[in-house]
């Protein structure tokens, strides 16, 4: 990536990393609340469904924002990262189905699965993106090594 473009992106990419960290904290809070709610035998499905809607909106907004940052910096693993985002939305659809059926054990198991897979995504996919953004902010001779 040319030096002038890299310099232009630096502030936006720094902001991107801050936004992603704040987004991840918000999603953790929501998922933890939902796991707690779904772990009781008598789940309050109305409250849970409201949180599910909030989590779905969060996920959509976060993925849209994150994917725009990937486009901005020509992230080479964007397709792989987007595929993971689509899979997360499928997981949320499965939770919606279990809520519609009032299936507390399935809701709880799905929420635990979501927490696990989203954490793995952050450790793997988001770390790769963060490393790529970090490398873009480092003075180099026009290319990234090891990516």
N, C-alpha and C positions, 0 to 999 in steps of 0.2 A: 504494500500500500504506500503510495507516495507520501513524502514527509509533510507537505502542506495539508493534505487531507487528514492525516493522522493528527496533526496539531489542531485542526478544526473539530475533530471528533473528541478530543481529550476531555473537555468539560462535559459533554453529553454522556460519554462513557463513564466518567466518574459519578455523575448523577444516576446513571443506570444502575450501577452497583449498589448505591445507597437505597434506591427504590426497591430493588430486588430483595435486599436484606429486610427492609421494613415489611414487604409483602409476605415474606416467609414467616416472620414473627406473627403476622395477622393470621395466616393460615394455620399455624400451629395452635394459636389460641382457639380458633373455631373448631379444629379437629379434636383438640383435647376436651372441649365442652361437649362435643357430639359423642365422643367415646364414653365420657362420664354419663351422659344421659342415656345412651344405649346400653349401658352395662346393668341397669336396674331392670328387674323383671317386668315392672309396670312402667313402660316408657311413655313419656308425654309426647306423643307423636306430633301434636300441633306445634309445640315449641321446637321439636327436632326438625320438623319440616321447614320452619322459618329459618333455622340455622343452615339447613341444607341449601335453601335458596340463596342465602348470603354467601355460603361457600362456593356455590356454582357461579354466582356473579363475580366473586373474588377471582376464581380460577380463570374465567373468561377474560376479565380485565388484565390480570397478571400475565396470562399467556400472550395476549395481544400486545401488551407493552414489551414483554421480553422478546417476542419475535420481531418487533419493530427495531429493537436494539441490535438483534442478530443481523437483520437486513442492513442496517446502517453501517455495520462494520464488516460486511461481507463474510459472515461466520461460515466456515466451510462445512460444519456439521449441523447446519440448520435443519435439514430434512429429518435427520435422526432425532433431533431435539423436538421438532414439531410432532413427530410420530408418538413420542412419549407423552406430549401434552394431550393428544387425541385419546390415548389410552386412559389417561386420568379422567377425562370427561366421560368415557365409557364406564369407568368405575362409579362415578357419581350417578349415572343413569341406573346402574344396578342397585345403588342405595335407594334411589327414588322408587324403584319397583318393590323393594323389600318394605319400604315405609308404606306404600300403597296397600300391601298385603298385611300390614301390622305384624310383621315377622321380626320380633325383637332380637332373637338370637342371630338371624341373618344380618340385620342392621349392625349389630355390634361387631360381628366377624368382618363384615365389609369395611367398617370404619377402621378397625385395627389393620386390615390389609392396606387401606388407603394411606394410613399413617406410615406404614412400613415402606410402601412403594414410593411415596412422595419423598421420604427421607433418603432412600436410595437414589432417587432422581437428583436430589440436591447434591449428594455426595459425588455422584458420577457426572451427570449431564451439566448441572449448573456450575460445578467446579471447573469443568473443561471450558465452559463459556467464560467464566471469571478469569481463568488463566490466559485465555486468548485475549480478552480485553486488557488484562495487565500487560501482556506482551506488546500489544499495540501502543501502549503508553510509554514503552521503553525505547530509547534511541537505538535504532538498528539500521542496517544497510539496506532497507527496503524489503526485507522478507522475514518471515517468522520461522524459527527453527523448531523442530520437534512437534509440530502441530499438524 
